[in-house]
Amino acid sequence: RQQLQVEDRIAADDNRLQQAADEKQPILLFIHGTASSTLGSYGSLREGNDEGCWDNLTRDFAGHVYGFEHRTFSESPLENALQLARTLPKGANISLITHSRGGLVGDLLCIGEITDDMISRYQRKPVLDRYGQESDENRRLREAVAQQEREQLKELRNLLESKQFTIRRYMRVA
């Protein structure tokens, strides 16, 4: 497995993450943007011109600094947030730093409440042709995708309720 310069990659079987959550130790989590990686988005922080920048940023995390590597073209931010919520241990005490599209993933982790009403009203915007019409095929596809996403929102809500993460700090960049 490739070592990332930030410290480590989030892995479902990471005992250190579970230990940090059990001991209520703070975790710093980087979430990269579109077509990037943790190293691509944040690697220069470690080699930056500001002396001590990395040390100042990570000092309070006792080695619990992670990057969430996720697909940005073939998966939606909702799918990414589900993957991350499944992976993080219950009771994790997290500070997030997100870049660009990674902020959408972070937003979903920080959402205060996902109600049944919100889920039932969730829909996707129609894609109209040049005459302002939506084909029956596009409508059926849009509705099927929206139904799948409503199910994912229910799963995310249930995960967030059961995992009870604490988001200490959240910083969005760009």
N, CA and C of each residue as an Amber inpcrd file, in Angstrom:
protein
   522
   0.8570000  -1.1810000   0.0000000   0.0000000   0.0000000   0.0000000
   0.8890000   1.2250000   0.0000000   0.4780000   2.2070000  -0.7360000
   1.2660000   3.4370000  -0.8820000   1.1070000   4.3130000   0.3590000
   2.2120000   4.7560000   0.9100000   2.1740000   5.6700000   2.0480000
   1.8730000   7.0750000   1.5430000   0.9690000   7.7260000   2.1650000
   0.6860000   9.1150000   1.8350000   1.4880000  10.0040000   2.7580000
   1.8630000  11.1410000   2.2810000   2.6780000  12.0340000   3.0830000
   1.9000000  12.6560000   4.2270000   0.5640000  12.6480000   4.1550000
  -0.1750000  13.2620000   5.2520000  -0.1090000  12.4150000   6.5080000
  -0.0770000  11.1910000   6.4430000   0.1710000  10.2120000   7.4980000
  -0.2550000   8.8610000   6.9750000  -1.5480000   8.7010000   6.6840000
  -2.0420000   7.3930000   6.3120000  -3.3510000   7.5300000   5.5680000
  -3.7600000   6.4660000   4.9640000  -5.0200000   6.4000000   4.2540000
  -6.0780000   5.8230000   5.1770000  -7.3060000   6.2510000   5.0360000
  -8.3970000   5.6680000   5.8250000  -8.6440000   4.2680000   5.2950000
  -8.7010000   3.2980000   6.1580000  -8.9990000   1.9240000   5.7750000
 -10.0130000   1.3530000   6.7570000 -10.9220000   0.5360000   6.2340000
 -11.9970000   0.0070000   7.0650000 -11.4710000  -0.8260000   8.2290000
 -10.3100000  -1.4190000   8.0560000  -9.7730000  -2.2820000   9.1100000
  -8.6980000  -1.5830000   9.9350000  -8.6880000  -0.2760000   9.9260000
  -7.6530000   0.4740000  10.6210000  -7.9010000   0.4580000  12.1290000
  -7.1170000  -0.3170000  12.8390000  -7.2530000  -0.4200000  14.2860000
  -6.9110000   0.8930000  14.9820000  -6.0060000   1.6860000  14.3820000
  -5.6340000   2.9600000  14.9890000  -6.8180000   3.9150000  15.0310000
  -7.6420000   3.9050000  13.9780000  -8.8370000   4.7440000  13.9590000
  -9.7930000   4.3310000  15.0750000 -10.0100000   3.0380000  15.2190000
 -10.9060000   2.5480000  16.2600000 -10.3650000   2.9040000  17.6370000
  -9.0660000   2.7500000  17.8130000  -8.4460000   3.0900000  19.0960000
  -8.6230000   4.5810000  19.3990000  -8.4020000   5.4190000  18.3860000
  -8.5730000   6.8650000  18.5840000 -10.0070000   7.1760000  18.9930000
 -10.9820000   6.5390000  18.3440000 -12.3870000   6.7810000  18.6930000
 -12.6810000   6.2860000  20.1080000 -12.1820000   5.1040000  20.4410000
 -12.4210000   4.5440000  21.7810000 -11.8460000   5.4330000  22.8730000
 -10.6900000   6.0290000  22.5930000 -10.0070000   6.8660000  23.5880000
 -10.3720000   8.3410000  23.4550000 -11.3440000   8.6390000  22.5740000
 -11.8010000  10.0160000  22.3410000 -10.6730000  10.9370000  21.8850000
  -9.7030000  10.3720000  21.1740000  -8.6090000  11.1740000  20.6310000
  -9.0880000  11.8680000  19.3560000  -8.6200000  13.0860000  19.1120000
  -9.0380000  13.7980000  17.8990000  -8.4000000  13.2150000  16.6440000
  -9.1680000  13.2380000  15.5670000  -8.7410000  12.7360000  14.2590000
  -8.8340000  13.8940000  13.2730000  -7.7790000  14.0850000  12.4750000
  -7.8130000  15.0760000  11.4010000  -7.9900000  14.3210000  10.0950000
  -8.9910000  14.7190000   9.3280000  -9.3290000  14.0240000   8.0970000
  -9.3430000  15.0050000   6.9260000  -8.5170000  14.7150000   5.9270000
  -8.4840000  15.4930000   4.6910000  -9.3680000  14.8070000   3.6530000
 -10.2100000  15.5930000   2.9600000 -11.0460000  15.0680000   1.8800000
 -10.7500000  15.8860000   0.6250000 -10.1580000  15.2390000  -0.3660000
  -9.7150000  15.9350000  -1.5860000 -10.8680000  16.2480000  -2.5290000
 -10.5450000  17.0250000  -3.5480000 -11.5270000  17.4440000  -4.5420000
 -11.4990000  16.5930000  -5.7960000 -12.1690000  17.0830000  -6.8260000
 -12.3460000  16.3730000  -8.0850000 -11.0180000  16.0620000  -8.7620000
 -10.9160000  14.8370000  -9.2490000  -9.7600000  14.3800000 -10.0360000
  -8.4430000  14.5960000  -9.3060000  -8.4530000  14.4410000  -8.0020000
  -7.2480000  14.6520000  -7.2200000  -7.0560000  13.4920000  -6.2620000
  -6.2070000  13.6960000  -5.3020000  -5.9250000  12.7360000  -4.2480000
  -5.5430000  13.5420000  -3.0140000  -5.4000000  12.8630000  -1.9040000
  -4.9870000  13.5650000  -0.6960000  -3.6300000  14.2180000  -0.9160000
  -2.7220000  13.4540000  -1.4710000  -1.3820000  13.9760000  -1.7190000
  -1.4170000  15.1250000  -2.7270000  -2.2290000  14.9880000  -3.7720000
  -2.3310000  16.0460000  -4.7710000  -2.9240000  17.3290000  -4.2240000
  -3.8880000  17.2040000  -3.3380000  -4.5460000  18.3920000  -2.7890000
  -3.8260000  18.9960000  -1.6010000  -3.1660000  18.1620000  -0.7940000
  -2.6260000  18.6470000   0.4770000  -1.1440000  18.3740000   0.6930000
  -0.5110000  17.6400000  -0.2180000   0.8860000  17.2560000  -0.0190000
   1.8290000  18.4150000   0.1880000   1.5530000  19.5410000  -0.4520000
   2.4560000  20.6870000  -0.3260000   2.3960000  21.3270000   1.0550000
   1.3770000  21.0340000   1.8280000   1.3200000  21.5760000   3.1970000
   2.5200000  21.1060000   4.0200000   2.9470000  19.8930000   3.7520000
   4.0660000  19.3280000   4.5080000   5.3890000  19.9260000   4.0740000
   5.4420000  20.3420000   2.8220000   6.6850000  20.9030000   2.3020000
   6.5880000  22.3960000   2.0780000   5.5840000  23.0360000   2.6410000
   5.3300000  24.4540000   2.4050000   6.4500000  25.3660000   2.8750000
   6.3790000  26.5900000   2.4310000   7.3840000  27.5910000   2.7860000
   7.2500000  28.0680000   4.2220000   6.0500000  27.9870000   4.7660000
   5.8510000  28.4280000   6.1480000   6.4310000  27.4060000   7.1010000
   7.4620000  27.8090000   7.8040000   8.0730000  26.8870000   8.7610000
   7.0580000  26.5200000   9.8260000   6.9570000  25.2380000  10.0690000
   6.0780000  24.7610000  11.1160000   4.6130000  24.6670000  10.7250000
   4.2550000  24.9670000   9.4740000   2.8540000  24.9360000   9.0470000
   2.2510000  23.5590000   9.3320000   2.8920000  22.5110000   8.8540000
   2.3780000  21.1510000   9.0430000   2.3170000  20.8030000  10.5310000
   3.3750000  21.1370000  11.2470000   3.4120000  20.8390000  12.6800000
   2.3040000  21.5620000  13.4210000   2.0750000  22.8310000  13.0870000
   0.9980000  23.5850000  13.7280000  -0.3680000  22.9890000  13.4130000
  -0.5310000  22.5610000  12.1650000  -1.8080000  22.0220000  11.7300000
  -2.1070000  20.6780000  12.3950000  -1.1060000  19.8530000  12.5810000
  -1.3210000  18.4800000  13.0390000  -0.9430000  18.2240000  14.4910000
  -0.4610000  19.2060000  15.1780000   0.0670000  19.0280000  16.5370000
  -0.9230000  18.3670000  17.4900000  -2.1760000  18.6810000  17.4200000
  -3.1640000  18.1900000  18.3830000  -3.7450000  16.8230000  18.0250000
  -3.2250000  16.1580000  17.0120000  -3.8550000  14.9310000  16.5340000
  -3.0450000  13.6580000  16.7990000  -1.9460000  13.7480000  17.4800000
  -1.1610000  12.5920000  17.9460000  -1.0540000  11.4700000  16.9120000
  -0.7210000  11.8410000  15.6850000  -0.5380000  10.8250000  14.6470000
  -1.8140000  10.3540000  13.9830000  -2.9430000  10.8850000  14.3740000
  -4.2110000  10.4810000  13.7740000  -4.6110000  11.4770000  12.6910000
  -3.8160000  11.4900000  11.6210000  -4.0470000  12.3620000  10.4750000
  -4.2420000  11.4490000   9.2740000  -5.3940000  11.5870000   8.6080000
  -5.7650000  10.6680000   7.5440000  -6.2310000  11.4270000   6.3120000
  -6.1620000  10.7420000   5.1810000  -6.7180000  11.2510000   3.9450000
  -7.7490000  10.2680000   3.4350000  -8.8930000  10.7580000   3.0200000
  -9.9400000   9.9050000   2.4650000  -9.7920000   9.8980000   0.9450000
  -9.3350000   8.7850000   0.4020000  -9.1960000   8.6130000  -1.0450000
 -10.5280000   8.1040000  -1.5880000 -11.0960000   8.8260000  -2.5250000
 -12.4000000   8.4620000  -3.0490000 -12.4980000   8.8030000  -4.5280000
 -13.4110000   8.1320000  -5.1960000 -13.6570000   8.3870000  -6.6200000
 -14.5240000   9.6270000  -6.7630000 -14.1730000  10.4600000  -7.7370000
 -14.9110000  11.7080000  -7.8960000 -15.6720000  11.8000000  -9.2170000
 -15.4000000  10.9140000 -10.1540000 -16.1400000  10.9360000 -11.4190000
 -17.1600000   9.8080000 -11.4930000 -16.8250000   8.6520000 -10.9560000
 -17.7160000   7.4960000 -11.0820000 -18.6220000   7.3040000  -9.8730000
 -18.4550000   8.1320000  -8.8330000 -19.3170000   8.0700000  -7.6590000
 -19.7420000   9.4810000  -7.2790000 -20.9250000   9.5790000  -6.7090000
 -21.4400000  10.8860000  -6.2900000 -20.8890000  11.2500000  -4.9190000
 -20.9630000  12.5280000  -4.5390000 -20.5770000  12.9050000  -3.1780000
 -21.3810000  12.1410000  -2.1180000 -22.6330000  11.8340000  -2.4000000
 -23.4480000  11.0630000  -1.4680000 -22.8740000   9.6530000  -1.2990000
 -22.4940000   9.0260000  -2.3960000 -21.8720000   7.6960000  -2.3030000
 -20.5540000   7.7670000  -1.5330000 -19.7730000   8.8240000  -1.7820000
 -18.5140000   9.0040000  -1.0490000 -18.7670000   9.1720000   0.4390000
 -19.7570000   9.9790000   0.8150000 -20.0750000  10.2150000   2.2250000
 -20.5280000   8.9230000   2.8950000 -21.3020000   8.1140000   2.1860000
 -21.7210000   6.8230000   2.7300000 -20.5170000   5.9200000   2.9850000
 -19.6280000   5.8640000   2.0200000 -18.4200000   5.0460000   2.1710000
 -17.6120000   5.5050000   3.3830000 -17.4380000   6.7860000   3.5270000
 -16.6690000   7.3190000   4.6410000 -17.3780000   7.0720000   5.9700000
 -18.6900000   7.3040000   6.0170000 -19.4490000   7.0820000   7.2530000
 -19.4130000   5.6080000   7.6620000 -19.4420000   4.7140000   6.6860000
 -19.3450000   3.2760000   7.0010000 -17.9770000   2.9360000   7.5890000
 -16.9520000   3.6160000   7.1140000 -15.5730000   3.3020000   7.4870000
 -15.1770000   3.8830000   8.8380000 -15.6120000   5.0920000   9.1220000
 -15.2350000   5.7380000  10.3800000 -15.8570000   5.0060000  11.5670000
 -15.1140000   4.8640000  12.6490000 -15.6480000   4.1580000  13.8130000
 -16.6630000   4.9990000  14.5840000 -17.5210000   4.3170000  15.2920000
 -18.5220000   4.9740000  16.1290000 -17.8330000   5.8830000  17.1410000
 -18.3900000   7.0690000  17.3090000 -17.8850000   8.0060000  18.3030000
 -16.6260000   8.7500000  17.9050000 -16.2260000   8.6670000  16.6290000
 -15.0090000   9.3530000  16.1770000 -15.1340000  10.8590000  16.4100000
 -14.0390000  11.4480000  16.8740000 -13.9310000  12.8770000  17.1790000
 -13.1130000  13.5040000  16.0430000 -13.7840000  14.1170000  15.0670000
 -13.1740000  14.4410000  13.7770000 -13.0770000  15.9430000  13.5470000
 -11.9490000  16.3570000  12.9710000 -11.8130000  17.6730000  12.3630000
 -11.6160000  17.4260000  10.8740000 -12.3440000  18.1620000  10.0490000
 -12.3110000  17.9650000   8.5990000 -11.6530000  19.1510000   7.9080000
 -10.8470000  18.8370000   6.9140000 -10.3640000  19.8410000   5.9760000
 -10.7080000  19.3130000   4.5930000 -11.5350000  20.0610000   3.8710000
 -11.9870000  19.6030000   2.5640000 -11.5570000  20.5960000   1.4910000
 -11.4100000  20.0800000   0.2890000 -11.0710000  20.9330000  -0.8420000
 -12.0920000  20.7030000  -1.9480000 -12.6410000  21.7750000  -2.4740000
 -13.5080000  21.7650000  -3.6310000 -14.6620000  20.7690000  -3.4400000
 -14.8010000  19.8050000  -4.3310000 -15.8850000  18.8250000  -4.2850000
 -15.8640000  18.0070000  -2.9970000 -14.6890000  17.8630000  -2.3910000
 -14.6070000  17.1780000  -1.1040000 -15.4590000  17.8550000  -0.0510000
 -15.7230000  19.1510000  -0.2290000 -16.5940000  19.8770000   0.6800000
 -18.0260000  19.3650000   0.6460000 -18.4620000  18.8630000  -0.5060000
 -19.8090000  18.2860000  -0.5810000 -19.8820000  17.0170000   0.2680000
 -18.8100000  16.2400000   0.2520000 -18.7420000  15.0360000   1.0810000
 -18.7460000  15.4350000   2.5550000 -17.9270000  16.4250000   2.9000000
 -17.8770000  16.9100000   4.2710000 -19.2040000  17.4740000   4.7340000
 -19.8750000  18.2190000   3.8600000 -21.1840000  18.7820000   4.2160000
 -22.1690000  17.6800000   4.6060000 -22.1470000  16.5940000   3.8550000
 -23.0660000  15.4990000   4.1420000 -22.7660000  14.8420000   5.4870000
 -21.4940000  14.7990000   5.8780000 -21.1490000  14.2550000   7.1930000
 -21.5920000  15.1770000   8.3130000 -21.6620000  16.4650000   8.0140000
 -21.9810000  17.4690000   9.0420000 -23.4540000  17.8260000   9.1010000
 -24.2400000  17.2780000   8.2250000 -25.6430000  17.6680000   8.1670000
 -26.3020000  17.3540000   9.5140000 -27.0190000  18.3070000  10.0160000
 -27.5890000  18.1820000  11.3550000 -28.6980000  17.1530000  11.4460000
 -29.5970000  17.1730000  10.4900000 -30.7410000  16.2800000  10.5560000
 -31.2440000  16.0170000   9.1390000 -31.4990000  14.7670000   8.8490000
 -32.1060000  14.4010000   7.5750000 -33.4730000  13.8260000   7.9220000
 -34.5150000  14.6060000   7.6750000 -35.8630000  14.1860000   8.0670000
 -36.5240000  13.3690000   6.9610000 -37.5660000  12.6340000   7.3290000
 -38.3380000  11.8930000   6.3310000 -38.9230000  12.8450000   5.2970000
 -39.3560000  14.0180000   5.7470000 -39.9240000  15.0070000   4.8380000
 -38.8780000  15.4660000   3.8120000 -37.6630000  15.7180000   4.2750000
 -36.5970000  16.1300000   3.3520000 -36.3440000  15.0380000   2.3140000
 -36.2980000  13.8070000   2.7750000 -36.0220000  12.6920000   1.8670000
 -37.1530000  12.5260000   0.8640000 -38.3830000  12.6190000   1.3190000
 -39.5190000  12.4230000   0.4060000 -39.6020000  13.5330000  -0.6420000
 -39.1470000  14.7330000  -0.3000000 -39.1840000  15.8560000  -1.2500000
 -37.9690000  15.8980000  -2.1740000 -36.9690000  15.0720000  -1.8950000
 -35.7470000  15.0930000  -2.7030000 -36.0760000  14.6640000  -4.1360000
 -35.5860000  15.4480000  -5.0850000 -35.7590000  15.1090000  -6.4880000
 -34.6020000  15.6490000  -7.3030000 -34.4750000  15.1500000  -8.4890000
 -33.4510000  15.6290000  -9.4140000 -34.1010000  16.5530000 -10.4360000
 -33.3310000  17.5170000 -10.8520000 -33.8160000  18.4870000 -11.8340000
 -33.9140000  17.8130000 -13.2070000 -35.0160000  18.0490000 -13.9260000
 -35.1580000  17.4590000 -15.2670000 -34.1150000  18.0090000 -16.2430000
 -33.7140000  17.1580000 -17.1520000 -32.8420000  17.5780000 -18.2540000
 -33.7460000  17.7520000 -19.4640000 -33.8540000  18.9970000 -19.8990000
 -34.7920000  19.3210000 -20.9700000 -34.0760000  19.4140000 -22.3080000
 -34.8050000  19.0900000 -23.3520000 -34.2410000  19.2480000 -24.6910000
 -34.3550000  20.7100000 -25.1220000 -33.9680000  20.9980000 -26.3440000
 -33.9570000  22.3940000 -26.8010000 -35.3490000  23.0010000 -26.8990000
 -36.3840000  22.1630000 -26.8100000 -37.7540000  22.6590000 -26.8540000
 -38.3620000  22.7680000 -25.4540000 -37.5380000  22.5500000 -24.4380000
 -38.0160000  22.6400000 -23.0650000 -38.8020000  21.4260000 -22.6010000
 -38.6080000  20.3020000 -23.2970000 -39.3410000  19.0800000 -22.9660000
 -38.3860000  18.0260000 -22.4010000 -38.9390000  17.1470000 -21.5780000
 -38.1830000  16.0040000 -21.0660000 -38.8020000  14.7430000 -21.6510000
 -37.9730000  13.8930000 -22.2170000 -38.4940000  12.6500000 -22.7970000
 -38.9760000  11.7230000 -21.6780000 -39.8940000  10.8230000 -22.0260000
 -40.3880000   9.8560000 -21.0470000 -39.2420000   8.9900000 -20.5170000
 -38.3320000   8.6290000 -21.3870000 -37.1840000   7.8080000 -20.9760000
 -36.3060000   8.5510000 -19.9740000 -36.0110000   9.8200000 -20.2490000
 -35.2160000  10.6240000 -19.3120000 -35.9320000  10.8150000 -17.9830000
 -37.2430000  11.0260000 -18.0350000 -38.0250000  11.2010000 -16.8070000
 -37.9690000   9.9380000 -15.9530000 -38.1570000   8.7570000 -16.5980000
 -38.1020000   7.4900000 -15.8510000 -36.7160000   7.2830000 -15.2400000
 -35.6770000   7.5820000 -15.9840000 -34.3160000   7.4270000 -15.4860000
 -34.0540000   8.3930000 -14.3350000 -34.4590000   9.6510000 -14.5050000
 -34.2710000  10.6580000 -13.4490000 -34.9870000  10.2400000 -12.1770000
 -36.2100000   9.7720000 -12.3000000 -36.9770000   9.3520000 -11.1280000
 -36.3640000   8.1220000 -10.4620000 -35.8270000   7.1970000 -11.2550000
 -35.1830000   6.0030000 -10.6900000 -33.9150000   6.3820000  -9.9240000
 -33.1440000   7.2960000 -10.4850000 -31.9170000   7.7400000  -9.8120000
 -32.2780000   8.4870000  -8.5230000 -33.2870000   9.3390000  -8.5790000
 -33.7070000  10.0770000  -7.3870000 -34.1840000   9.1150000  -6.3000000
 -34.9010000   8.0590000  -6.6810000 -35.3540000   7.0770000  -5.6930000
 -34.1580000   6.3710000  -5.0550000 -33.1740000   6.0270000  -5.8520000
 -31.9590000   5.4000000  -5.3140000 -31.2540000   6.3560000  -4.3480000
 -31.1790000   7.6170000  -4.7010000 -30.5320000   8.5980000  -3.8370000
 -31.3360000   8.8330000  -2.5600000 -32.6510000   8.7540000  -2.6230000
 -33.4540000   8.8590000  -1.4020000 -33.1320000   7.6960000  -0.4560000
 -32.9480000   6.5150000  -1.0100000 -32.5600000   5.3530000  -0.1910000
 -31.1760000   5.5690000   0.4180000 -30.2650000   6.1450000  -0.3490000
 -28.9270000   6.4330000   0.1680000 -28.9840000   7.4790000   1.2800000
 -29.8530000   8.4710000   1.1360000 -30.0150000   9.4770000   2.1890000
 -30.5400000   8.8400000   3.4730000 -31.4600000   7.8870000   3.3410000
 -31.9490000   7.1690000   4.5290000 -30.8050000   6.4080000   5.1940000
 -29.9980000   5.7380000   4.3750000 -28.8670000   4.9960000   4.9310000
 -27.8790000   5.9380000   5.6140000 -27.5940000   7.0780000   4.9890000
 -26.6790000   8.0410000   5.5950000 -27.2440000   8.5440000   6.9190000
 -28.5250000   8.8850000   6.9380000 -29.1600000   9.3260000   8.1780000
 -28.9880000   8.2790000   9.2730000 -29.2530000   7.0200000   8.9490000
 -29.1380000   5.9500000   9.9370000 -27.7030000   5.7730000  10.4130000
 -26.7510000   5.8770000   9.4980000 -25.3400000   5.7650000   9.8790000
 -24.9220000   6.9070000  10.8010000 -25.3060000   8.1230000  10.4430000
 -24.9260000   9.2780000  11.2610000 -25.5460000   9.1850000  12.6490000
 -26.7680000   8.7010000  12.7210000 -27.4140000   8.5420000  14.0270000
 -26.7350000   7.4540000  14.8520000 -26.3860000   6.3530000  14.2160000
 -25.7960000   5.2410000  14.9740000 -24.3140000   5.4620000  15.2900000
 -23.5900000   6.1020000  14.3930000 -22.1510000   6.2980000  14.5950000
 -21.8440000   7.4570000  15.5410000 -22.7090000   8.4250000  15.6220000
 -22.5700000   9.5480000  16.5520000 -21.1760000  10.1930000  16.5070000
 -20.7600000  10.5750000  15.3200000 -19.4910000  11.3010000  15.1710000
 -19.5980000  12.6670000  15.8350000 -18.4710000  13.1660000  16.2860000
 -18.3880000  14.5490000  16.7230000 -17.5110000  15.2810000  15.7170000
 -18.0490000  16.2900000  15.0780000 -17.2600000  17.1080000  14.1600000
 -16.8090000  18.3250000  14.9590000 -15.5160000  18.3470000  15.3160000
 -14.9710000  19.4420000  16.1380000 -14.7990000  20.7070000  15.3210000
 -14.1780000  20.5550000  14.1640000 -13.8980000  21.6940000  13.2840000
 -14.1060000  21.2360000  11.8510000 -14.4870000  22.1970000  11.0310000
 -14.7040000  21.8950000   9.6170000 -14.2030000  23.0760000   8.8040000
 -13.2390000  22.8300000   7.9370000 -12.7090000  23.8840000   7.0900000
 -12.8400000  23.4690000   5.6270000 -13.5030000  24.3310000   4.8580000
 -13.6220000  24.1270000   3.4140000 -12.6510000  25.0650000   2.7130000
 -11.9230000  24.5160000   1.7670000 -10.9640000  25.3030000   0.9920000
 -11.4280000  25.2840000  -0.4600000 -11.4710000  26.4790000  -1.0860000
 -11.8480000  26.6410000  -2.4910000 -13.2080000  26.0500000  -2.7550000
